[in-house]
Amino acid sequence: MAKYVFNPETLNYDIPAAPRFLKPLRAALLILAGIGLVVLYFWIYISVLGLDLPKTAYLKRRHARLEAAMNVLNMELDRSERALYGIESRDDDVYRSIYGLSPVPEAVKGSGLEGVNRYAELERLGANSVLKRTVLRTDALMKRVYVNSKSLDEVSQVARESGDMMSCVPNVPPILPQPGTFYLSSRFGYRTDPIYGDSRRHQGQDFASTIGNPVYATGDAVVEKTTFQYRGYGNEILLDHGYGYQTRYAHLNTIEVAEGMKIHRGDRIGTVGNTGKSTGPHLHYEVIYMGGRVNPMNYMDINMPVEEYRAMVDRRREEYAGERTASTMELLRRGRAEDGGR
C-alpha cells in the first residue's frame, strides 16, 4: 500500500516522488542479476554437466582432425624414409662403389638443418610437439632427397664418361631366372656350415638347381682361372671383369671356357654341378670387389624377366657365331693371299 504525505501547500495527501537514483539502481540490479544467471548457467553447463562450449567443441573437433591428418602424414613419412634409406644404401654400396666413388658422408645428408633456429615461428605460435616433429622430419627428408639426387647425378655423369664399364660390371643373375628351375639356398653372410656344423661366413650366394643347368657370365670379362679339384670349390671359374671386379662360379659340373678367353655378358661358361665340398647340386656364385667379397644380391635383379634374359643369351649366341664366321673367313682370306704370293 502506497504511503501518503500531507502537502501543506495544496492541503492534500500526495504520494511522495521516488528518488532519482532509484531507477538506475534497479536497472543495475537487473543487469547484475542477468549476468549472475548467465554465469550460473555456464557454471552448470561446464562444471556440473561437463559439457563444452560450442566454440570449444568446434575447436576440439578441428584439432582432432588436424592431429589425425598429422598422424597419417607421419606414417607416410615413415614409409618414405624407409624407401629413401634403401635407395641411399644401394647408392653407397652399389652404384658409387661400381665407379670407385666414396659413399656420401652421413653428416652431409643431414647438413643444413642446424645452426639458426629454423622453427622459431612455430615456437612463437605455440605449435605442439607433434607439429614441430612433423615439420622437422619433412625438412630432413627433403634435404636427404636433394643430397641423394645430387649423388645420383654424379653417378650418372661418371657412367656417361665410363665408356663400356657398365658392360663389364656383373649385374645379372648367373643362371636363367625362371621360377621353378632354381631356388636361393645359402645366402651371403654367416651361417651354420652344412658339413662341419660350426658358424662360418658364407662368401657368396648359392643357387640350388639341377645338374646341367647352364651357367652364364654376368659381365664382360677375361677368364682368369679355371680349376678342377675334388675338394673346396670343385670345378671353378674365376672371371676378371676389370675395374676391380671379379666373379667366381663354383661346384660346376662342366667348364666350357679356357683361361685367357675374352667373354661377354650372357655367354655360356659352364653348367651347374655337385663337385667339391658340396651337399647337393648348386651353383656357388661370388662377386669380388677390390679383393673383398660383397653380397652378390646387390648386383642383380633376381626377378629379371625371363624373356629379357633369354634375349640377352640368344643375342650373344648369334654374335658369337658371327665372330667365329668372321674369324674363319679372315683365315681363308689370309690363306688365299699367301697362296697367291707364292
C-alpha positions in Angstrom: 0.0 0.0 0.0 1.4 3.4 -1.0 2.4 5.8 1.7 0.8 9.3 1.6 2.4 12.6 2.8 0.5 15.8 3.7 1.3 18.7 1.4 0.8 22.0 3.2 0.8 24.0 0.0 -2.1 22.1 -1.6 -3.6 20.9 1.7 -3.7 17.4 0.1 -2.2 14.0 0.8 0.1 13.1 -2.1 2.3 10.1 -2.9 5.9 11.2 -2.5 8.1 11.1 -5.7 10.7 8.3 -5.8 14.4 9.4 -5.5 16.2 9.9 -8.9 18.8 7.3 -8.2 16.3 4.5 -7.6 15.6 3.8 -11.3 19.3 3.5 -12.3 19.8 1.3 -9.3 17.0 -1.0 -10.2 18.4 -1.2 -13.8 21.8 -2.0 -12.4 20.4 -4.7 -10.2 18.6 -6.2 -13.1 21.8 -6.3 -15.2 23.7 -7.8 -12.4 21.0 -10.4 -11.9 21.1 -11.3 -15.6 24.9 -11.6 -15.5 24.6 -13.8 -12.5 22.1 -16.0 -14.2 24.4 -16.3 -17.3 27.4 -17.2 -15.1 25.3 -19.7 -13.2 24.1 -21.3 -16.5 27.7 -21.6 -17.8 28.9 -23.0 -14.5 26.2 -25.6 -14.5 26.8 -26.3 -18.3 30.6 -26.7 -17.9 31.3 -27.8 -14.3 28.2 -29.8 -13.4 27.2 -31.3 -16.7 30.8 -31.5 -18.1 29.9 -30.1 -21.5 32.0 -27.9 -23.8 31.0 -24.6 -25.1 30.1 -24.6 -28.8 33.2 -22.7 -29.8 35.4 -25.0 -27.6 33.7 -28.1 -29.0 34.3 -26.9 -32.6 38.0 -26.2 -31.9 38.4 -29.6 -30.3 36.9 -31.3 -33.4 39.1 -29.3 -35.7 42.2 -30.1 -33.5 41.3 -33.8 -33.6 41.0 -33.7 -37.4 44.4 -31.9 -37.8 46.1 -34.3 -35.4 44.7 -37.3 -37.3 46.0 -35.7 -40.5 49.4 -35.3 -39.0 49.4 -38.9 -37.8 48.7 -40.0 -41.4 51.4 -37.7 -42.6 53.9 -39.2 -40.1 53.0 -42.7 -41.3 53.7 -41.6 -44.9 56.9 -40.1 -43.8 57.9 -43.5 -42.2 57.3 -45.2 -45.5 59.2 -42.5 -47.4 62.1 -42.7 -45.0 62.4 -46.4 -45.3 62.3 -46.2 -49.1 64.9 -43.4 -49.2 67.2 -45.2 -46.8 67.1 -48.2 -49.1 68.0 -46.0 -52.1 70.8 -44.4 -50.1 72.2 -47.8 -49.1 72.1 -49.1 -52.7 73.6 -45.8 -54.0 76.5 -46.1 -51.4 77.1 -49.8 -51.6 76.5 -50.5 -55.3 76.2 -47.5 -57.6 79.0 -45.4 -56.1 81.2 -48.4 -55.4 80.9 -49.5 -59.1 82.6 -46.3 -60.2 85.0 -46.1 -57.3 83.2 -43.1 -55.7 83.2 -42.7 -51.9 79.9 -43.1 -50.0 78.1 -39.8 -49.2 79.0 -38.9 -45.5 76.1 -39.1 -43.1 77.0 -35.5 -41.9 76.4 -34.2 -45.5 73.0 -35.9 -45.7 71.7 -34.2 -42.6 73.5 -30.9 -43.0 71.8 -27.5 -43.3 69.3 -28.1 -40.5 71.4 -27.0 -37.6 72.5 -23.5 -36.5 69.9 -20.8 -36.7 66.6 -21.8 -35.1 64.5 -22.6 -38.2 61.4 -23.2 -36.2 61.2 -20.1 -34.1 58.0 -19.1 -35.8 56.4 -22.4 -34.8 57.5 -21.9 -31.2 56.2 -18.3 -31.2 52.8 -19.6 -32.4 52.9 -22.2 -29.6 52.9 -25.2 -32.0 52.7 -28.5 -30.2 55.5 -31.1 -30.3 53.7 -33.3 -32.9 53.5 -30.5 -35.4 57.1 -29.4 -34.8 58.4 -33.0 -35.1 56.4 -33.5 -38.4 57.8 -30.3 -39.9 61.4 -31.3 -38.8 61.0 -34.8 -40.3 59.7 -33.3 -43.5 62.6 -30.9 -43.8 65.1 -33.6 -43.0 63.6 -35.9 -45.6 63.6 -33.2 -48.3 67.2 -32.5 -47.5 68.2 -36.2 -47.9 66.2 -36.5 -51.1 68.1 -33.5 -52.5 71.5 -34.8 -51.5 70.7 -38.3 -52.9 69.5 -36.8 -56.2 72.9 -34.9 -56.4 74.7 -38.2 -55.7 72.8 -40.0 -58.4 73.6 -37.1 -60.8 77.2 -37.6 -60.0 76.9 -41.4 -60.6 75.1 -40.7 -63.9 77.8 -38.3 -65.1 80.6 -40.8 -64.3 78.6 -43.5 -66.0 78.4 -41.4 -69.2 82.1 -40.9 -69.1 83.0 -44.5 -68.2 82.6 -46.0 -71.7 81.9 -49.7 -71.6 82.4 -50.1 -67.9 78.8 -51.0 -67.4 79.1 -53.9 -69.7 81.9 -55.3 -67.5 80.3 -54.9 -64.1 78.4 -58.1 -63.1 74.8 -57.1 -62.9 72.6 -60.1 -64.0 71.9 -63.5 -62.4 74.4 -66.2 -63.4 71.6 -68.6 -64.4 68.2 -68.2 -66.2 65.9 -66.6 -63.5 63.0 -68.8 -64.4 60.9 -69.7 -61.4 60.8 -73.4 -60.6 64.2 -74.1 -62.1 66.2 -73.0 -59.1 65.9 -71.5 -55.6 68.1 -69.4 -53.4 69.6 -71.6 -50.8 72.5 -70.4 -48.7 72.8 -66.6 -48.7 75.7 -64.3 -48.2 76.9 -63.9 -44.6 77.3 -66.0 -41.6 75.6 -69.4 -41.5 76.0 -72.9 -39.9 78.4 -74.9 -42.1 76.4 -77.8 -43.6 79.4 -80.1 -43.3 81.4 -79.0 -40.2 78.4 -77.7 -38.2 80.2 -74.5 -37.0 79.4 -70.9 -37.8 81.2 -69.6 -40.8 80.9 -66.7 -43.2 79.4 -67.7 -46.5 81.2 -65.7 -49.2 78.6 -65.9 -51.9 75.1 -66.8 -53.0 74.1 -70.4 -53.7 71.6 -71.2 -56.5 70.2 -74.7 -55.9 69.4 -76.2 -59.3 69.6 -79.4 -61.4 72.9 -80.7 -62.7 73.5 -79.5 -66.2 71.5 -76.2 -65.9 73.5 -73.6 -67.9 75.7 -71.0 -66.2 76.3 -67.7 -67.9 78.8 -64.9 -67.4 77.3 -61.9 -65.6 79.5 -59.3 -67.3 82.2 -58.8 -69.9 85.4 -60.3 -68.7 88.6 -62.3 -69.3 88.8 -65.9 -67.9 91.4 -65.6 -65.2 91.4 -69.1 -63.9 89.7 -72.5 -64.4 90.4 -75.2 -61.8 89.4 -78.9 -61.5 89.6 -80.2 -57.9 87.8 -82.7 -55.7 87.5 -80.6 -52.6 86.7 -76.9 -51.8 85.1 -75.1 -54.8 85.3 -78.2 -57.0 85.2 -77.2 -60.7 85.6 -73.4 -60.6 85.8 -70.5 -63.0 87.2 -67.1 -61.9 86.5 -64.2 -64.2 88.3 -60.8 -64.2 85.9 -58.0 -65.2 88.3 -55.1 -64.7 87.5 -52.0 -62.7 88.2 -54.0 -59.5 85.6 -56.7 -60.1 85.9 -60.5 -60.3 83.3 -63.2 -60.2 83.6 -66.9 -59.1 81.4 -69.8 -60.3 82.0 -72.9 -58.2 80.9 -76.6 -57.9 80.3 -76.7 -61.6 79.6 -80.0 -63.5 81.3 -78.8 -66.7 83.6 -75.9 -67.6 83.2 -74.6 -71.1 85.8 -71.8 -71.3 89.6 -71.7 -71.1 92.0 -69.4 -69.3 92.7 -66.2 -71.2 89.4 -66.2 -73.2 87.6 -62.9 -73.6 83.9 -63.4 -72.9 80.8 -61.2 -72.8 77.7 -61.0 -70.5 75.3 -63.8 -71.5 78.0 -66.2 -72.8 77.6 -69.7 -71.5 80.6 -70.7 -69.5 79.6 -74.0 -67.8 76.8 -76.0 -66.1 75.5 -76.4 -62.5 77.1 -79.4 -60.7 77.8 -81.0 -57.4 81.6 -81.1 -57.3 84.0 -80.3 -54.4 82.7 -79.5 -50.9 79.0 -79.7 -51.8 75.9 -81.3 -50.3 73.8 -81.1 -53.4 73.6 -79.7 -56.9 74.0 -76.0 -56.9 76.0 -73.0 -58.2 78.1 -71.1 -55.7 78.4 -67.5 -57.1 80.6 -64.8 -55.7 81.2 -61.1 -56.5 84.6 -59.8 -55.5 85.3 -56.1 -55.4 88.7 -54.7 -54.7 89.7 -58.1 -53.3 86.8 -58.3 -50.9 83.7 -60.4 -51.2 80.4 -58.4 -51.4 76.8 -59.5 -51.4 76.0 -60.8 -54.9 72.3 -60.0 -54.5 73.2 -56.3 -54.6 74.4 -56.8 -58.2 71.4 -58.4 -59.8 67.7 -58.4 -60.2 66.6 -61.9 -59.4 63.2 -61.1 -60.7 64.6 -60.1 -64.1 62.1 -61.0 -66.9 62.9 -64.4 -68.3 62.3 -63.2 -71.8 64.8 -60.4 -71.4 67.4 -62.8 -70.1 66.8 -65.3 -72.9 67.0 -62.4 -75.5 70.4 -61.5 -74.0 71.7 -65.1 -74.2 70.3 -65.5 -77.8 71.9 -62.3 -78.9 75.3 -63.4 -77.5 74.9 -66.8 -79.2 74.3 -65.1 -82.6 77.1 -62.6 -82.0 79.5 -65.4 -81.1 78.5 -67.4 -84.2 79.2 -64.2 -86.3 82.5 -63.7 -84.6 83.6 -67.3 -85.4 82.4 -66.9 -89.0 84.4 -63.7 -89.4 87.5 -65.3 -87.9 87.2 -68.3 -90.3 86.7 -66.0 -93.3 89.7 -64.0 -92.2 91.8 -67.2 -92.0 90.7 -68.2 -95.5 91.4 -64.8 -96.9 94.9 -64.9 -95.5 95.4 -68.4 -96.8 94.5 -67.3 -100.4 96.7 -64.3 -100.1 99.6 -66.5 -99.1 98.9 -68.9 -102.0 98.8 -66.0 -104.5 102.1 -64.7 -103.1 103.8 -68.0 -103.9 
